[in-house]
Amino acid sequence: KSARKCVLETSNPGHVTQTWGGVGRNIAECIHNLGEDNITLCSFVGDDDVGRSFLRDWTQRGLTTEGIRIIERQNTSHFLAILDEKS
């Protein structure tokens, strides 16, 4: 989120917040939070810090990583939304 009005073609101070997403991941987590323990997410992550961080977080939430494959020599995909000062 920008700290103030965005100006094109220059640096804009602000802050970044990272959250895990994806429709399948969101649904799996919601079902788990409703009390279902038998959830297996089928997905891919890259062989990078972001992928390893996701796997750690997923495990800490009490979910299995059995259906998640690590793709060697690849980066985990990202989505970046740049919000103005009003969000």
C-alpha distances in whole Angstrom, upper triangle without the diagonal:
4,6,9,10,10,13,15,17,15,13,10,9,5,6,7,8,11,14,17,18,20,23,26,24,22,26,28,26,26,30,30,29,31,34,35,35,37,33,33,30,31,29,28,26,26,28,25,23,21,24,26,23,23,26,26,24,26,29,28,27,31,31,33,32,35,34,31,32,31,31,32,31,28,24,22,20,16,14,11,9,6,5,6,6,8,7
4,5,7,7,10,12,14,13,10,7,6,4,7,9,12,15,17,21,21,24,26,29,27,26,30,31,29,30,34,34,32,35,38,39,39,40,37,37,34,35,32,31,29,29,31,27,26,23,27,28,26,26,30,30,27,29,33,31,31,34,34,36,35,38,37,34,35,33,33,35,33,30,26,25,23,19,17,13,11,8,6,5,5,8,8
4,7,8,11,14,16,14,11,8,6,4,7,11,13,17,19,23,24,27,29,32,30,29,32,34,31,32,36,36,34,37,39,40,41,42,39,39,36,37,35,34,32,31,33,30,27,26,29,30,27,28,32,31,29,31,34,33,32,36,36,38,37,41,40,37,38,36,36,37,36,33,29,28,26,22,20,17,15,11,10,8,6,9,10
4,6,9,12,15,13,11,8,8,8,11,14,16,20,22,26,26,29,31,34,32,31,34,36,34,34,38,38,36,39,42,43,44,45,42,42,39,40,37,36,34,34,36,33,31,29,32,34,31,31,35,34,32,34,37,36,35,39,39,41,40,43,42,39,40,39,39,40,38,35,31,30,28,24,22,18,16,12,10,7,5,8,11
4,7,10,13,12,11,8,10,10,13,16,18,21,24,27,27,29,31,34,33,31,35,37,35,35,39,40,38,40,43,44,45,46,43,43,39,40,37,37,35,35,37,34,32,30,33,35,32,32,36,36,34,36,39,38,37,41,41,43,41,44,43,40,41,39,39,40,38,35,32,31,28,25,22,18,15,12,10,6,6,8,11
4,7,10,9,9,6,9,10,13,15,17,20,23,25,25,27,30,33,32,30,34,36,34,35,38,39,38,40,43,44,44,45,42,41,38,38,35,34,32,32,34,31,30,28,31,33,31,31,34,35,33,35,38,37,37,40,39,41,40,43,41,38,39,37,36,37,35,32,29,28,26,22,19,16,13,10,9,6,7,10,11
4,7,6,8,7,10,12,15,17,20,23,26,28,28,30,32,35,34,33,37,39,37,38,42,42,41,44,46,47,47,48,45,44,40,41,37,36,34,33,35,33,31,30,33,35,33,33,37,37,35,37,41,40,40,43,42,44,42,45,43,40,40,39,38,39,36,33,30,30,27,24,21,18,16,12,12,10,11,14,15
4,6,8,9,12,14,17,18,21,23,26,28,28,29,32,35,34,33,37,39,38,38,42,42,42,44,47,47,48,48,44,43,40,40,36,35,33,32,34,31,31,29,32,34,33,33,36,37,36,37,41,40,40,43,42,44,41,44,42,39,39,37,36,37,34,31,29,28,26,23,20,17,15,12,13,12,14,16,17
4,7,9,13,15,18,19,22,24,27,29,29,30,33,36,35,35,38,40,39,40,43,44,43,46,48,48,49,49,45,44,40,40,37,35,33,31,33,30,30,28,31,34,33,33,36,37,36,38,41,41,41,44,43,44,42,44,43,39,39,37,35,36,33,30,28,28,25,23,21,18,17,14,16,15,17,20,20
4,6,10,13,16,17,21,23,26,28,29,31,34,36,35,35,38,40,38,40,43,43,43,45,48,48,48,49,45,44,40,40,37,35,33,31,33,30,29,28,31,33,31,32,36,36,35,37,40,40,40,43,42,43,41,44,43,39,39,37,35,36,33,30,27,28,26,23,21,18,17,14,15,14,16,19,19
4,7,10,12,14,18,20,23,26,27,29,32,35,33,33,36,38,36,37,41,41,40,43,45,46,46,46,43,42,38,38,35,33,31,29,31,27,26,25,28,30,28,29,33,33,32,34,37,36,37,40,40,41,39,42,40,37,37,35,34,34,31,29,26,26,24,21,20,16,16,13,14,13,14,18,18
4,6,10,12,16,18,21,24,25,27,30,33,31,31,34,36,34,35,39,39,38,40,43,43,44,45,41,40,37,38,34,33,30,29,31,28,26,25,28,30,28,28,32,32,30,33,36,35,35,39,38,40,38,41,40,36,37,35,34,35,32,30,26,26,24,21,19,15,14,11,11,10,10,14,15
4,7,10,14,17,20,23,25,27,30,33,31,30,34,35,33,34,38,37,36,39,41,42,42,43,40,40,36,37,34,33,30,29,30,27,25,24,27,29,26,27,31,30,29,31,34,33,33,37,37,38,37,40,39,36,36,34,34,34,32,30,26,26,24,21,19,16,15,12,12,11,10,14,14
4,7,10,14,17,20,21,24,27,30,28,27,30,32,29,30,34,34,32,35,38,39,39,40,37,36,33,34,32,30,28,27,29,25,23,21,25,26,24,24,28,28,26,28,31,30,30,33,33,35,34,37,36,33,34,32,32,33,31,29,25,24,22,19,17,14,13,10,9,9,9,12,12
4,7,10,13,17,19,22,25,27,25,24,27,28,26,27,31,30,29,32,34,35,35,37,34,33,30,31,29,28,25,25,26,23,20,18,22,23,20,21,24,24,22,25,27,26,26,30,30,32,30,34,33,30,31,29,30,30,29,26,23,21,20,17,15,12,12,10,10,11,11,13,12
4,7,10,13,15,18,21,23,21,20,24,25,23,24,28,27,26,29,32,32,32,33,30,30,27,28,25,24,21,21,23,19,17,15,18,20,17,17,21,21,19,21,24,23,23,27,26,28,27,30,29,26,27,25,26,27,26,23,19,18,16,13,12,9,10,9,10,12,13,15,13
4,7,10,12,16,19,21,18,17,21,22,19,21,24,24,23,26,28,29,29,30,27,26,24,25,23,22,20,20,22,19,16,14,17,18,15,15,18,18,16,18,21,20,20,23,23,25,24,28,27,24,25,24,25,26,26,23,19,17,16,12,12,10,10,11,11,14,14,15,13
4,7,9,13,16,18,15,15,18,19,17,19,22,21,21,24,26,26,26,27,24,23,20,21,19,18,16,17,18,16,13,10,13,15,11,11,15,15,13,15,18,17,17,20,20,22,20,24,23,20,21,20,21,23,22,20,16,13,13,10,10,9,10,12,13,17,17,18,15
4,6,10,13,14,12,11,15,15,13,15,18,18,17,20,22,22,22,23,20,20,17,19,17,17,15,17,19,17,14,11,13,14,11,10,13,14,11,12,16,15,14,18,17,19,18,21,21,18,20,19,21,23,23,20,17,13,13,10,10,11,12,14,15,18,19,20,16
4,7,10,11,8,8,12,12,10,13,16,15,15,18,20,20,20,20,17,16,13,15,13,13,12,14,17,15,14,10,11,13,10,8,11,12,9,10,13,14,13,15,14,16,15,18,17,14,17,16,18,21,21,18,15,12,11,9,10,12,13,16,18,21,22,23,19
4,7,8,6,6,10,11,10,12,15,15,15,18,20,19,20,20,16,16,13,14,12,13,13,15,18,17,16,13,13,15,13,10,13,15,12,12,16,16,15,17,15,17,16,18,17,15,17,17,19,21,22,19,16,12,11,9,9,11,13,16,17,21,23,22,19
4,6,5,6,9,10,11,12,14,15,16,18,20,19,20,19,16,15,11,12,10,12,12,15,18,18,18,14,14,17,16,12,14,17,15,13,17,18,16,18,16,17,16,18,15,14,16,17,18,21,22,18,16,12,11,10,10,13,14,18,19,23,25,24,21
4,6,5,6,9,10,11,12,14,15,17,19,18,19,18,14,14,11,12,11,14,15,18,22,22,22,18,17,20,19,15,17,19,17,15,18,20,17,19,16,17,17,18,16,15,17,19,20,24,25,21,20,16,14,14,13,16,17,20,21,25,27,26,22
4,5,5,6,9,10,11,12,14,15,17,15,16,15,11,10,7,8,9,12,14,17,20,21,21,18,16,18,18,14,15,18,16,13,16,18,16,17,14,14,14,15,12,12,15,17,18,22,24,21,19,16,15,15,15,18,20,23,24,28,30,29,25
4,5,5,6,9,10,11,12,14,16,14,15,14,10,10,7,9,9,11,12,16,18,19,18,15,14,15,15,11,12,14,12,10,13,15,12,14,11,12,12,14,12,11,14,16,18,21,23,20,18,14,14,14,14,17,19,22,23,27,29,28,24
4,6,5,6,9,10,10,12,15,14,15,15,12,12,10,12,12,15,15,19,22,21,21,17,16,18,17,13,15,16,13,11,15,16,13,15,13,15,15,17,15,15,18,19,21,24,26,23,21,17,16,15,15,17,18,21,22,25,27,26,22
4,5,5,6,9,10,11,13,12,13,13,10,11,9,12,13,16,18,21,24,24,24,20,19,21,19,16,17,18,16,13,16,17,14,15,13,15,15,17,15,15,19,21,23,26,28,25,23,20,19,19,18,21,21,25,25,28,30,29,25
4,6,5,6,9,10,11,9,10,10,6,8,7,10,11,15,16,20,22,23,22,19,17,19,18,14,14,16,14,10,13,14,11,12,9,11,12,13,12,13,16,19,21,24,27,24,23,19,19,19,19,22,23,27,27,31,32,31,27
4,6,5,6,9,10,10,10,11,8,10,9,13,13,16,17,20,22,22,21,18,17,18,16,13,13,14,11,9,11,12,9,10,8,11,12,15,14,14,18,20,22,25,27,25,23,19,19,19,19,21,22,25,26,29,30,29,26
4,5,5,6,9,9,11,12,10,13,12,15,16,19,20,24,26,26,25,22,21,21,20,16,17,18,15,13,15,15,11,13,12,14,16,18,17,18,21,23,26,29,31,28,26,22,22,21,21,23,23,26,26,29,30,29,25
4,5,5,7,6,8,9,8,11,11,15,17,20,21,25,27,27,27,24,22,23,21,18,18,19,16,14,15,16,12,12,11,13,16,17,16,17,21,24,26,30,32,29,28,24,24,24,24,26,26,30,30,33,34,32,29
4,5,5,5,6,8,7,10,11,15,16,19,20,24,26,26,25,22,21,21,19,16,16,16,14,11,12,13,9,9,8,11,14,15,15,16,20,22,25,28,31,29,27,23,24,24,24,26,27,30,30,34,34,33,30
4,5,7,9,11,11,14,14,18,19,22,22,26,28,27,26,23,22,22,20,17,17,17,14,12,14,13,9,10,10,14,16,19,19,19,23,25,28,31,33,30,28,25,25,24,24,26,27,29,29,32,33,31,28
4,6,9,12,11,15,16,19,21,24,25,29,31,31,29,27,25,26,24,21,21,21,18,16,17,17,13,13,13,16,19,20,20,22,25,28,30,34,36,33,31,28,28,27,27,29,29,32,31,34,35,33,30
4,6,9,10,14,16,19,22,25,26,29,31,31,30,27,26,25,24,21,20,20,18,16,16,16,12,11,12,15,18,19,20,21,25,27,30,33,36,34,32,29,29,29,29,31,32,35,34,37,38,36,33
4,6,7,11,13,16,19,22,24,27,29,30,29,26,24,24,23,20,19,20,18,15,15,16,13,11,10,12,16,16,17,19,22,25,28,31,34,32,31,27,28,28,28,31,32,35,35,38,39,38,34
4,6,9,12,15,18,21,22,26,27,28,27,25,23,22,21,19,17,17,16,13,12,13,11,8,8,9,13,14,15,17,20,23,26,29,32,30,29,26,27,28,28,31,32,35,36,39,40,39,36
4,7,10,13,16,19,21,25,26,27,27,25,22,22,22,19,17,18,17,14,13,15,13,10,8,9,12,12,12,15,18,21,25,27,31,29,28,25,26,27,28,31,33,36,37,40,41,40,37
4,7,10,13,16,18,21,23,24,24,22,19,20,19,16,15,16,15,11,12,14,12,10,7,7,10,10,10,12,16,19,22,25,28,26,25,22,22,24,25,28,29,32,33,37,38,37,34
4,6,9,13,15,18,20,22,22,20,17,17,18,15,13,15,15,11,12,15,13,11,8,6,7,7,6,8,12,15,18,21,24,23,22,19,20,22,23,26,28,32,33,37,38,38,34
4,6,10,12,15,18,19,20,17,14,15,16,12,11,14,13,10,12,15,13,12,9,8,7,8,6,7,10,13,16,19,22,20,19,16,16,18,19,23,25,28,30,33,35,35,31
4,7,10,14,16,18,20,17,14,16,17,14,12,16,16,12,14,17,16,16,12,10,9,8,4,5,8,11,13,17,20,18,17,15,15,18,19,23,25,29,31,34,36,36,32
4,7,10,13,15,17,14,11,13,15,11,11,15,15,12,14,17,17,17,13,12,9,10,7,5,6,9,10,14,16,14,14,11,12,14,16,20,22,26,28,32,34,34,30
4,7,10,12,14,12,9,11,13,11,10,14,15,13,15,18,18,18,15,14,10,11,8,5,5,6,7,10,13,10,10,8,9,12,15,19,22,25,28,31,34,34,30
4,7,8,10,8,5,8,10,8,9,12,13,12,14,17,17,18,16,14,11,12,11,7,6,5,6,9,11,8,7,5,8,11,14,17,20,23,26,30,32,32,29
4,5,8,8,5,8,11,10,11,14,15,15,17,19,20,21,19,17,14,15,14,10,8,5,5,6,7,5,4,4,8,11,14,17,21,23,26,30,32,33,30
4,7,8,6,7,10,11,11,13,15,16,17,19,21,22,20,18,14,16,15,12,10,6,6,5,6,6,6,7,11,14,17,20,23,26,29,32,34,36,32
4,6,5,6,9,10,11,12,14,16,17,18,20,22,20,19,16,18,18,14,13,9,9,9,8,7,6,7,10,12,16,18,21,23,26,30,31,33,30
4,6,5,6,9,10,10,12,14,15,16,18,20,19,19,16,19,19,15,15,12,13,12,12,11,9,9,12,12,16,17,21,22,25,28,29,31,28
4,5,5,6,9,10,10,12,14,15,17,19,18,17,15,18,17,14,14,11,12,13,13,11,8,6,9,9,12,14,17,20,22,25,27,28,25
4,5,5,6,9,10,11,12,14,16,17,15,15,12,14,14,10,10,8,9,11,12,10,8,6,9,10,14,16,20,22,25,28,30,31,28
4,5,5,6,9,10,11,12,14,16,15,14,11,14,15,11,11,9,11,12,13,12,11,9,13,14,17,19,22,25,27,30,32,33,30
4,5,5,6,9,10,11,12,15,14,14,12,16,16,13,14,12,14,15,16,15,12,10,13,13,16,18,20,23,25,28,29,30,27
4,5,5,6,9,10,11,13,11,12,10,13,13,10,12,11,14,15,17,15,12,10,12,12,14,17,19,22,24,27,28,29,26
4,5,5,6,9,10,11,9,9,7,10,11,8,10,10,13,15,17,15,14,11,14,15,18,20,23,26,28,31,32,33,29
4,6,5,6,9,10,10,10,9,13,14,12,14,13,16,17,19,18,16,14,17,17,20,22,24,27,28,32,32,33,30
4,5,5,6,9,9,11,10,14,15,13,15,15,18,20,21,20,17,15,16,16,18,20,22,25,26,29,30,30,27
4,6,5,7,6,7,7,11,12,10,13,14,17,19,21,20,18,15,16,17,19,21,23,26,27,31,31,32,28
4,5,5,5,6,7,10,12,11,14,15,18,20,22,21,20,17,19,20,22,24,27,29,31,34,35,35,32
4,5,7,9,11,14,16,15,18,18,21,23,25,24,22,19,21,21,23,25,27,29,30,33,33,34,30
4,6,9,11,14,15,15,18,19,22,24,27,25,23,20,21,21,22,24,26,28,29,32,32,32,29
4,7,10,12,14,14,18,19,23,25,27,26,24,21,23,24,25,27,29,32,32,36,36,36,32
4,7,9,10,11,15,16,20,22,25,23,22,19,21,22,23,26,27,31,32,35,36,36,32
4,5,8,9,12,14,18,20,23,22,21,19,20,22,24,27,29,32,33,37,38,38,34
4,6,5,8,10,14,16,19,18,18,15,17,19,22,25,27,30,32,36,37,37,34
4,6,8,11,14,17,20,19,20,17,20,22,24,27,30,33,35,39,40,41,37
4,6,10,13,16,19,18,18,16,17,20,22,25,28,31,33,37,39,39,35
4,7,10,13,16,14,14,12,14,17,19,22,25,29,31,34,36,37,33
4,6,9,13,12,13,11,14,17,20,23,26,29,32,36,38,38,34
4,6,9,9,10,9,12,15,19,22,25,28,31,34,37,37,34
4,7,6,8,9,11,15,18,21,25,28,31,34,37,38,34
4,5,8,10,13,17,20,23,27,29,32,36,38,39,36
4,7,10,13,16,19,22,26,28,31,34,37,38,35
4,7,9,12,16,18,22,24,28,31,34,35,32
4,6,9,13,15,19,21,24,28,30,31,28
4,7,10,13,17,19,22,26,28,29,26
4,7,10,14,17,20,23,26,27,23
4,7,10,13,16,20,22,23,20
4,7,10,13,16,19,20,16
4,6,10,13,16,17,14
4,6,10,13,13,10
4,7,10,11,9
4,7,8,5
4,5,5
4,6
4
